[in-house]
């Protein structure tokens, strides 16, 4: 997923080039009409993709004009999963450790036919804060700084959250959350999305997973670093209060969890760090998860 930052695009592309995928799908947003520099920057970012020098089928989905974060990412991923059954997804500021790709590849195969597992994440903001057996744990929260999934999971995604907005009993979708404050946080967030107050796509993916009690994989170490903080970012123009840690190598062979359950201890800490409602006005919700969202 690229846009108008050739510098970070080059860094991410160099890591993709190391693993030489046989198929590379590239989704790009277009230039903004009121930003003259965007034409040049978007073109430069797309030229990076032309550096593919290994046997590879390159498929592109480039927008001619700017669609914005919500529509470009969601429509781009719809296109991806209309073409393939499963995919590894990186945005232009999500710099992976080399082992990220093997981690995704092995788990995509292992859980290919297990509907409960919906998301394979590459980032871990809690490295060293919780201990557990295994190379990864299962979480309620699908982090998106480098991830992988399947068409069978993505089919439940709806950028407009019609299931939430039309439900006569929204509490059924809040049951997986363990505190009243978090229920308030997600109620306000999803309502704000339905009202068009937040321009993003990722909270809808959280809903798709939560609505089906889905499991999201979180690795034992952080495998993907967000390198996108800065003035050219859409949401992360300043450093977050919990910056993305450096990417580390994961050890193989993988040690798999014994059960298919959310790891409540880790999720409780994640909730306290990111999803704790403090009577925020709707306009502030857009800033709360900026540490979790690629900058675009």
N, C-alpha and C positions, 0 to 999 in steps of 0.2 A: 504494500500500500504506500504510494508515494504522492508527493504534492510539489512543493516549491523549495526544497532544501537539498541541493545536490551534494553538499558537504556531508551531511549525515547519511544520505542515500548511498554515497560511495562506501562509507564504512560498513553499512549493513550488507551491501552488495558483495563486498570483499569476503565476508564470512559465508554468504550463500555460495559464492564461487568455490570456496574450499571443498564443499560437499558435492558440487556438480550435480544438482538435481536434473533428471531427464525432462521434467516439465517445470517451467517457470511461468506463473500467471501474475501479471502486473496490473494493478488497479491504480489509476491516477486521477486526482481532481484537477480541474482546470483553473486558469487564472481568474482573479477577481477583476471586475471591470474598473474599479476605482483604485487599483494598485498597479501602476504602470510597470513596476519592476517584475511583477508576477509572470509576464509573458516570457521574459528571459530566464527567470529562475525555474519555471515549470519545464521549459524546453531543456535546460541544462540537466535537470533531474531525470528526464526521460532519456537523454543521451547516455546516461550511465548504464541503462539497461542494454544499450547497443554493444556493450563491451563483453557480452556473453561469448566465450571462446571455447566452449566445450560442447559435445553433442547434446543439444537441448531444444525442445519444442517451446518456443516463447509465445505466449498468448497475451494480448493486451486488451485492456478495457479503459480507454482514455476519454475523459470528459473534455469537451471543447470549451465549456465555460464552467465557472465555479458552482458546485452543487452544495457545498457546505458539508460539515462533518457528519451530520445525521444521515443525509440522503446518499452521500457518496460512499461511505463505508458500508452502509446497509445494502445498497444496491450492488456494490462491488462484490460483497460476500454472497449475495443471492446469485450473481453471475458465476462466481467460483464454484459454488455447490450445485449449480445447474450443469456444470461441465464435468465435475469429478466427485467421487464418493467421499473423499477425505482430503484434508489439506493442512499444511503447516503455514501459519499466518504471522507475518512480521510487518510492522509499520516502519516508516523510514527513519525512526529514531530509536528503534528497539534493537540494541546490539547484543547478539547472542554469543555465549560461549560455544565452542565447537561441539561440545557434548549435548547441547540442546537438541540438535537434529536427531541424534541417535535415540535420545530419550523419547522424543515425539514418535519416531518411527516404530519403536518397540511397543509403545503403549497404544498407538493407533491399531496395530495388529492385535495386541492382546485383548483389547476391549471392543473390537470392531462390532461384535454382535451382542454386546451387553448394553441395552438401552439406558440403564440407570446411569452409566458413566457418559457424561455429555461433553466434557471439556478437559483438555490436557493443558495446564498452564506451565509457563516457563519461569515465572518470577515468584520469589518468596521474600516478603518484607520482614519475615520473622526469623530469619536465619540466626541461630544461636539463642533465641529467646524461648523456644520450647524444645523439648526432647521427645523423640518417638523412635520406635523401631521401624526400619524400612527406608527405602530410597525416596518415598513420597507418602503423602497422606491425602485423604479425601476431605474436601471442604464444601461448604455451602456457596462459597464465593468464587466465581470464575474470573480470575485476574487475566488481564489482556495484554500485558507487556510481552508479547510473544506467546503463541498458543497454537493448539491444533484441535480439530474436531471433525465430525462426520456429517454427511448430508442428512442422515437419519436424525441427528440432533438439531441441526440448523433448520430443519423443516418446521420446528416449533417456534421459530423466531418471528416476531411481528414488530416492526419498527414503530407502529402506531398504537401498540398496546390495546387493541380492541377487546381482548379478553378481560383485561383489568377494567377498562372504562365501562364496559357493558355488564359487568358482573353485579348481581343483586346482593351478593355476600362476599365482599372482598376479604373478609377475615380468613377465609379458607386459604388464601395465598400468603397470609402473614404468619401462619402457624409455625413454619420452620424457624422463625426468629424467636430468640429466647428472652428478650426484654421488651417492656412497653416502649422504652425510648427508641429502640431500633424499629419497632413496628411503625412508630410515628415517622421516623426518618424515611422509610421506604414508601409509606403512604404519601407523604409530601413529595417525595422525589417522583414517583410514578404519576401522581396527579399533575405535577408541573410539566412532565413530559407530554401528557395528554393535552395540556393547555398550550403547548408550544412555547413554554418558557425556558426550555433547556435544549440547546442544539447539540445533541449527542446521540449515539447509537448503543452504547455499552450497557446502560442501566436496563435497557430492554432485554439484553442477553441474560442479565442477572434474573430478570423476571421469568424468562423462558425456562431457565434451569430450576429456579425455586418452585415454579408452578407445578413441576413434575418431580419434585424431590430429587433432582439430579445431583450427581456427584461431580465435583471439579477436582482434578488432580493438582496438587501443589508439591513441587520437588523439595527435597531436604535442604538444598542449597539454592541460592539465587542463580538462575541460568541466563537471565537477560537483564541488561542494564538500560535504563532510559537515558539517552544522551541528548534529549531534545529540549532541555530547559533553555530558555533564552527568548529574546524579543521577537523572533520569527515564529514562535509557537502560537497555536490557537488558544490553548488553555493554560499552558505551563510557562508563562513568561518569566516567572520568578521561581526560585528554588522552593520546593515544597518543604513543609515542616518535617516530613519523613522522606528524605531523598531516596531514590532508587539505589540500592547497594550495587557494588561492582559484580560483574558476572563471574561465577566460579565454575570449575570443572566438576562434573558428577562422576562418581565411581561406578564402574560396572564389574560384574553383572548386577542388574537391578535386584533389590530386595523388596518384594511385594507385600502390601498389607494383608493381614489375616482375615479382615472383615470389610464389608462394604458399608461403612458408617461414617458420618461426619465426625471429624476430630474436634470435639467441642472445646477443648482447652485452647487449641490454636485459633479456632473461630471466635472464641470469646475475646481473645486479645486483638484479633483483627477488628472485631466490632468496636472495641474501646478506642482503637486508633483511628478508625475511619467512618464508622456508621453509627455514631452516638448522637442522637438528636438533642440539640440544645436550643430549642425554640428558634431555629433559624428561619428567617424570611425566605420565601420561595426563591427570590433572586440570588440568595447566597448558596443555595443547594448546588449550583453549577460549579462551585469552587471546592466543595468538600473533598471530592475524590481525585483531585488533580494529580496526586502522587501515583494513583493507580492507572491513569489514562495516558496513552501515548500523546505527545504534544501535537502532532499533525501539522 
